Amino acid sequence: MTDLEEHIRRTLLDERRALPAWPDPVSRVRTGMTRRRLRHAGVIAAVTVAVLVVTIPVAVRRTAPQPPVGPSPTPTPTAVAWLDQQAAPDQLGHPRLPDPRPTARPCTADDLSPTATVADEGAASGTRFYTLQLTNVSDTTCTLEGSADLIATNTTTGRRGTLETRREELGFGDQQEFPATVAPREVAMLSVRTGSGCDGGLNMITYRNVVLVLPFHRYELTGLVLETSCLVGLSNWFRFVEFLSTPPRFGDLRAEIEAPATVRAGGILDYVVTLRSIGSPVVLDPCPGYSQMLFKSGGNYALNCAVTVIPPEGVRFAIRLAVADYTPLGPQVLMWDLLDDDGTRVSATSTVEVTSSESG
Amino acid sequence: MARWDAPPAFDEYVRSRHTDLLRYAHVLSGDPHLAADLVQDALERAGLHWRRIRRQDDPEGYLRRIIVNRYVSRWRALRRERLVADLPEVVAPAGAEPDAMWTLLATLPRQQRAVLVLRFYEDLSEAQIAEVLGCSIGTVKSNSSRALAKLRALSTVDGVL
């Protein structure tokens, strides 16, 4: 090893590269996972206040600014006490998936549509996804396992052959079921990824006349042109699984936040959420969870269901949030969401000024 | 429990491993804020598929592959979500030498820096690096030689070595 290489190694292994541990890594990650799931389900539009107001038909009221205070105020005695308890998984209002489908007999060429369909799933940051689809045209369920090969022509060299590919997890996240066990008229899917992020994107290769190769049949993928500087990624065959339809439990609920105007970075934010029904009283049984977030502080918690019926006049719940000391100073949006079974949310937001931990 | 609910073992993994992943992402990116976002993104993705990851692969390798590929590909969402505030940088120990090589590494393109990190921090072979980055061994070699040549030239000028 040269002096330069040794110097690089020492620099990279230097203890100064270590970063501080996160205060609550599990809540931080699980909160992000919940957001992803809801995004995947197509029921969360954005995290900005404006988009929330437009896309989610629930009441969002910002309380009038209050005069700056020192310590966070104690909730009024009329509020249901805050419960310092993480939400259980079944309190997070996940959209549900059906039970996995058992595999069936292997699909044959006769079971599948004579041509494959190509869906362009779009591109982002130099990565483009396609979904290759074969429909079960038989009268019985069959299973398509494993992956496939692609044959194509490299337009630069003129060479034609089987593409070197890499197996990847691609596609639709939780809504994929492997292998693809497809009932009549259902579609088996295979995801293809190309990318320009390799080799600086300088050596892009264009493949035309792409053919999908299965052990029992070849399918010409008319019109598909793959442009990539990376190995082409291929998934295994999968079936797209719809979430189970679950009626919302909290469609009649509205939420409002009463929060102090300021909180110190590294301090405790005590605030009150009032839930009201705009229809008949709503019963919180089973007891739901909620998420709260201010910058990157927050998490998913169990609601204190000491009161289980929410009447039109409302019930006030005391809520507490530990504000991370790394929270940027200035106005931050406090978001509070009650998580419903169908993946929707009863939301409220407020703006809180984060002040220096040294102030006051 | 829905099948994509990560089990309690995932929580334990997050608690015990996130600091090492943060360090890896920091070495890779040179940016503590971006490192935090890369690790957050990778852990969220891993958590959603935890059972499959534990069954099929080593979780640590899976996470590190996500982190490096997200870093190299300049994932747009990560850039959008990057913090804009000035978070405190890790403070160098008192009396530490000026970190000239660390500064020089920041001048490299992402792909070249990733190759050096995988080679000298992760101790991967060229073939393993090619596998992680999804490129050819030739690309790894050319990126490595270009990066070293640039660092050699800059460090000579700057008197780092």
Boltz contact constraints between the chains, C-beta under 6 A:
constraints:
  - contact:
      token1: [A, 3]
      token2: [B, 161]
      max_distance: 6.0
  - contact:
      token1: [A, 4]
      token2: [B, 152]
      max_distance: 6.0
  - contact:
      token1: [A, 7]
      token2: [B, 101]
      max_distance: 6.0
  - contact:
      token1: [A, 8]
      token2: [B, 120]
      max_distance: 6.0
  - contact:
      token1: [A, 9]
      token2: [B, 120]
      max_distance: 6.0
  - contact:
      token1: [A, 11]
      token2: [B, 101]
      max_distance: 6.0
  - contact:
      token1: [A, 11]
      token2: [B, 102]
      max_distance: 6.0
  - contact:
      token1: [A, 12]
      token2: [B, 27]
      max_distance: 6.0
  - contact:
      token1: [A, 12]
      token2: [B, 120]
      max_distance: 6.0
  - contact:
      token1: [A, 12]
      token2: [B, 121]
      max_distance: 6.0
  - contact:
      token1: [A, 16]
      token2: [B, 92]
      max_distance: 6.0
  - contact:
      token1: [A, 17]
      token2: [B, 23]
      max_distance: 6.0
  - contact:
      token1: [A, 17]
      token2: [B, 26]
      max_distance: 6.0
  - contact:
      token1: [A, 17]
      token2: [B, 27]
      max_distance: 6.0
  - contact:
      token1: [A, 18]
      token2: [B, 23]
      max_distance: 6.0
  - contact:
      token1: [A, 19]
      token2: [B, 22]
      max_distance: 6.0
  - contact:
      token1: [A, 19]
      token2: [B, 26]
      max_distance: 6.0
  - contact:
      token1: [A, 19]
      token2: [B, 32]
      max_distance: 6.0
  - contact:
      token1: [A, 21]
      token2: [B, 19]
      max_distance: 6.0
  - contact:
      token1: [A, 25]
      token2: [B, 14]
      max_distance: 6.0
  - contact:
      token1: [A, 25]
      token2: [B, 15]
      max_distance: 6.0
  - contact:
      token1: [A, 25]
      token2: [B, 18]
      max_distance: 6.0
  - contact:
      token1: [A, 26]
      token2: [B, 11]
      max_distance: 6.0
  - contact:
      token1: [A, 26]
      token2: [B, 14]
      max_distance: 6.0
  - contact:
      token1: [A, 29]
      token2: [B, 14]
      max_distance: 6.0
  - contact:
      token1: [A, 29]
      token2: [B, 43]
      max_distance: 6.0
  - contact:
      token1: [A, 29]
      token2: [B, 44]
      max_distance: 6.0
  - contact:
      token1: [A, 32]
      token2: [B, 40]
      max_distance: 6.0
  - contact:
      token1: [A, 32]
      token2: [B, 44]
      max_distance: 6.0
  - contact:
      token1: [A, 33]
      token2: [B, 44]
      max_distance: 6.0
  - contact:
      token1: [A, 33]
      token2: [B, 47]
      max_distance: 6.0
  - contact:
      token1: [A, 33]
      token2: [B, 48]
      max_distance: 6.0
  - contact:
      token1: [A, 36]
      token2: [B, 44]
      max_distance: 6.0
  - contact:
      token1: [A, 89]
      token2: [B, 1]
      max_distance: 6.0
  - contact:
      token1: [A, 89]
      token2: [B, 5]
      max_distance: 6.0
  - contact:
      token1: [A, 94]
      token2: [B, 2]
      max_distance: 6.0
  - contact:
      token1: [A, 96]
      token2: [B, 2]
      max_distance: 6.0
  - contact:
      token1: [A, 124]
      token2: [B, 76]
      max_distance: 6.0
  - contact:
      token1: [A, 125]
      token2: [B, 73]
      max_distance: 6.0
  - contact:
      token1: [A, 125]
      token2: [B, 75]
      max_distance: 6.0
  - contact:
      token1: [A, 125]
      token2: [B, 76]
      max_distance: 6.0
  - contact:
      token1: [A, 174]
      token2: [B, 4]
      max_distance: 6.0
  - contact:
      token1: [A, 197]
      token2: [B, 72]
      max_distance: 6.0
  - contact:
      token1: [A, 197]
      token2: [B, 73]
      max_distance: 6.0
  - contact:
      token1: [A, 198]
      token2: [B, 134]
      max_distance: 6.0
  - contact:
      token1: [A, 198]
      token2: [B, 135]
      max_distance: 6.0
  - contact:
      token1: [A, 199]
      token2: [B, 135]
      max_distance: 6.0
  - contact:
      token1: [A, 199]
      token2: [B, 139]
      max_distance: 6.0
  - contact:
      token1: [A, 200]
      token2: [B, 111]
      max_distance: 6.0
  - contact:
      token1: [A, 230]
      token2: [B, 134]
      max_distance: 6.0
  - contact:
      token1: [A, 231]
      token2: [B, 134]
      max_distance: 6.0
  - contact:
      token1: [A, 326]
      token2: [B, 87]
      max_distance: 6.0
  - contact:
      token1: [A, 328]
      token2: [B, 85]
      max_distance: 6.0
